Amino acid sequence: MRYSLAFTAFAGLVAATPSPQLFDFNLIEDAPSPTATAPPLTAVSDMVTVSPAEASSVASAAVTAVQSGVAKMKRGAASNTGTATTSSASSCPTTPEAGTYCGFINPEDACAKQPDGYGPVPVPDTVAAFQSYPEWTKDALSAKTPSSYAQTFKNLNASVSANSYLGLITLHSYDTLGCSQWCDNTTLCTGFNIYIERDPALNPSDNCPLPASISNYKCTLWGSGVEAAAATNFGDYRGQFHVVVAGSDGYEKTNTTVPATPPGCSKPAKCPSGAVNNPSSCIGTQFFPGPFDV
């Protein structure tokens, strides 16, 4: 099921006393921004969790008091067997200490080796060569669309940035199937963005301001529509090193996917012509930023 790039949900509240059914756009303007709208610049894996209990309590308060509510997000660890900084070409002999590279190198240290980098490095090692590298174009244009997904854009030089960000993993190849499987196993995920990112091989600092590059295959998950209009992240700088994106493809789940039914509610049904408009039974609306979550 496809959702609007607004990445929001308006909940209509029903009671016996009628009132004009109007959207209160002040709720949108006054709502705090979600914690994350894209992966951290230095991350190779990341996960944002949405607490159903928090979202439920906010919605319940809105029903009883007709107050503004927000579904709160908090960042959590990608796994309990290490951290995003423990990636390496071979597995560590023991569970590494959090924040270290197999127990002895912290990638956040100055000039420390950065994890992953499974893709080839274009020659010459420049931003222009990376963005025009034929291999990235081939990966993006020949990628297979996973079952139950539809491709929404392909081969852009920008990745998605939006309020419905759910997480990031770094892949060993341009693997749309693997990315889709991670989305299928992630609560609220309705689409993903796969791309190649030019990252520094060493953590840039005064002694290594422009290190050689590495190429990372990245997969980000989203809790609403993944459209070309949301691909606005063209890169950034880590010190003097220019991080850029190439071969960016977007995919959304098709209409066979429907939201989970909340307890005590009837099964969801698609409204054919827009939102429900019934002023005689509507007492207000609420705004919940973040992933689409009934």
C-alpha positions in Angstrom: 0.0 0.0 0.0 1.4 3.4 -1.0 1.2 6.4 1.3 1.8 10.1 0.8 5.2 11.7 1.2 3.8 13.8 4.1 4.8 10.8 6.2 2.1 11.6 8.7 -1.1 10.2 10.1 -4.2 12.1 11.0 -6.5 10.3 13.4 -10.1 11.3 13.4 -11.9 11.1 16.8 -15.5 10.1 16.9 -18.1 11.2 19.4 -21.8 12.1 19.6 -21.3 15.9 19.6 -20.8 17.2 16.1 -18.2 19.9 15.2 -16.8 21.2 11.9 -14.4 18.6 10.5 -11.3 20.6 9.8 -7.6 19.8 9.8 -5.7 21.8 12.4 -2.5 22.6 10.5 -1.1 24.2 13.6 -0.6 20.6 14.9 1.8 20.0 12.0 3.7 23.3 12.4 4.0 22.9 16.2 4.9 19.2 16.2 8.6 18.3 17.2 10.7 16.9 14.4 11.4 13.1 14.5 14.7 12.1 16.0 16.1 11.0 12.7 15.3 11.6 9.1 18.3 9.7 7.6 21.2 7.5 8.8 24.1 9.2 10.7 26.9 10.2 8.3 29.4 7.7 9.8 27.0 4.8 10.3 27.3 1.4 8.6 24.3 0.0 10.5 21.6 1.8 12.5 18.1 1.1 13.8 15.3 3.5 14.9 12.6 1.8 16.9 9.0 3.1 17.3 7.5 2.1 20.6 3.9 0.8 20.1 3.2 1.4 23.8 4.2 5.1 23.6 2.2 5.6 20.4 -0.8 3.8 21.9 -0.8 5.9 25.1 -0.5 9.1 23.0 -3.5 8.1 20.9 -5.5 7.2 24.0 -4.8 10.5 25.6 -5.9 12.2 22.4 -9.2 10.4 22.4 -10.0 11.2 26.0 -8.7 14.8 26.1 -8.4 15.8 22.5 -4.9 16.9 23.0 -1.9 17.1 20.6 0.1 13.9 20.5 3.3 12.6 19.0 4.5 9.1 18.4 8.0 9.3 19.9 11.0 7.5 18.4 14.2 6.5 20.0 17.4 5.1 18.5 18.4 1.7 19.5 21.3 -0.7 18.8 21.2 -2.6 15.6 22.0 -5.9 17.5 23.1 -7.1 20.9 26.2 -8.8 19.6 28.4 -5.7 19.1 28.0 -2.3 17.5 28.1 -0.8 14.0 31.8 -0.3 14.5 32.6 -4.0 14.7 32.3 -4.8 11.0 35.4 -6.4 9.3 36.3 -8.6 6.4 36.5 -11.6 8.8 34.5 -12.3 11.9 36.0 -11.3 15.3 37.2 -14.3 17.4 35.1 -13.1 20.3 32.3 -10.6 20.8 34.1 -7.2 20.6 33.8 -4.4 23.1 31.2 -1.9 22.1 32.8 1.0 20.1 35.9 -1.0 19.0 37.0 -2.7 15.8 37.4 -6.3 16.7 38.4 -5.1 20.2 41.4 -2.9 19.5 40.6 -0.1 17.0 37.9 2.6 17.5 36.7 3.8 14.1 36.0 7.2 15.7 39.6 7.8 16.5 41.6 10.1 14.2 42.7 8.4 11.0 41.2 5.1 12.2 40.4 2.5 9.6 36.7 2.6 8.7 34.6 -0.6 8.5 33.1 -2.4 5.4 33.7 -1.0 1.9 32.8 -4.1 -0.1 32.4 -2.3 -3.5 35.2 -1.5 -6.0 36.8 1.9 -5.9 36.8 3.9 -9.2 40.0 5.1 -10.8 40.9 7.9 -10.4 39.6 8.1 -6.8 37.6 11.3 -7.2 34.0 12.4 -6.7 33.4 12.9 -10.4 34.7 9.4 -11.2 32.6 7.9 -8.5 29.4 9.5 -9.7 30.0 8.5 -13.3 31.3 5.0 -12.6 29.6 2.6 -15.1 29.4 -0.2 -12.6 27.0 1.8 -10.4 24.7 2.5 -13.3 24.7 -1.1 -14.3 23.8 -2.2 -10.7 21.0 0.3 -10.4 19.4 -0.3 -13.9 19.7 -4.1 -13.8 18.6 -4.7 -10.2 15.7 -7.1 -9.8 12.5 -5.8 -8.2 11.7 -8.1 -5.2 8.4 -9.9 -5.1 5.6 -7.8 -3.6 7.5 -4.5 -4.3 7.3 -1.9 -7.0 10.2 0.2 -8.1 9.6 4.0 -7.6 12.8 5.5 -9.0 16.2 4.3 -10.2 19.8 5.4 -10.7 19.7 8.7 -8.9 22.7 10.4 -7.3 20.8 11.1 -4.0 19.4 8.9 -1.2 16.1 9.3 0.6 15.7 11.7 3.6 12.3 11.7 5.3 10.5 11.6 8.6 9.7 7.9 8.4 13.3 6.7 8.6 13.6 3.2 10.3 17.2 2.1 9.8 20.3 1.3 7.8 22.4 -1.7 7.0 25.5 -2.0 4.8 25.4 -4.8 2.3 28.2 -6.9 0.6 26.7 -6.2 -2.8 23.9 -4.3 -4.6 21.4 -6.8 -3.1 17.8 -5.6 -3.5 16.5 -9.0 -2.3 18.5 -8.9 0.9 17.3 -5.3 1.5 13.7 -6.2 0.9 14.0 -9.2 3.3 15.2 -6.9 6.0 12.3 -4.6 5.3 9.9 -7.5 5.5 11.2 -8.4 9.0 11.1 -4.8 10.3 7.9 -3.5 12.0 6.2 -0.6 10.1 8.6 -0.9 7.0 6.8 -0.2 3.8 9.7 0.5 1.5 13.5 0.8 1.1 16.2 2.7 -0.7 19.4 1.0 -1.9 22.4 3.0 -3.1 26.2 3.1 -3.2 28.0 5.7 -1.0 31.5 7.1 -1.3 33.0 7.0 2.2 36.5 7.6 3.6 38.8 4.6 4.2 40.1 6.4 7.3 38.3 8.7 9.7 39.3 12.1 8.4 41.4 14.3 10.8 44.2 16.8 10.8 46.8 14.1 9.9 44.7 12.5 7.2 42.2 15.2 5.9 41.7 13.5 2.5 42.1 9.7 2.8 41.4 7.3 0.0 37.8 6.3 -0.5 35.8 3.1 0.0 32.5 2.2 -1.6 29.6 1.0 0.6 26.4 -0.6 -0.6 23.8 0.8 1.7 20.1 -0.1 2.4 17.8 2.2 4.3 14.3 1.4 5.5 11.2 3.7 5.5 7.8 3.6 7.1 5.9 5.2 4.3 6.2 6.1 0.6 9.7 6.0 -1.0 9.4 8.4 -3.9 11.9 10.2 -6.1 10.8 13.5 -4.5 12.2 12.3 -1.2 15.7 11.6 -2.6 17.2 14.9 -1.5 20.4 13.6 0.3 23.2 14.3 -2.3 25.9 13.8 0.3 27.9 15.7 2.9 31.4 16.3 4.1 33.4 14.5 6.8 36.0 17.2 7.3 37.4 17.8 3.9 36.3 14.4 2.5 33.3 14.6 0.2 30.7 11.8 0.8 28.5 11.4 -2.2 25.8 8.9 -3.5 25.3 7.0 -6.8 23.1 4.3 -8.2 20.2 5.1 -5.8 17.0 3.0 -6.4 13.7 3.2 -4.5 11.1 0.4 -3.8 7.7 0.3 -2.1 5.5 -2.5 -1.0 2.5 -3.0 -3.3 -1.2 -2.9 -2.4 -1.1 -6.4 -1.0 0.3 -4.9 2.2 -2.1 -3.4 4.8 -1.5 -2.0 8.3 -2.0 -4.3 11.3 -5.4 -4.0 12.9 -5.3 -2.3 16.3 -7.0 -4.2 19.1 -10.7 -3.5 19.3 -10.9 -2.1 15.8 -12.4 -3.5 12.6 -10.0 -4.5 9.7 -8.7 -1.5 7.7 -10.3 -0.6 4.4 -9.1 1.6 1.7 -10.9 4.8 1.3 -11.5 5.2 -2.5 -11.6 9.0 -2.8 -9.7 10.4 0.2 -10.1 10.8 3.9 -13.4 10.2 5.8 -15.5 13.3 5.8 -18.4 13.1 8.3 -18.8 16.3 10.3 -21.8 15.0 12.2 -19.7 12.5 14.1 -16.2 14.0 14.1 -14.8 15.8 17.1 -11.3 16.5 15.9 -8.1 15.3 14.4 -4.6 14.5 15.7 -1.2 14.6 14.1 1.4 11.8 14.5 4.7 12.4 12.7 7.0 9.6 11.8 6.3 6.2 10.1 2.8 5.2 9.1 1.5 3.5 12.2 -2.2 2.9 12.9 
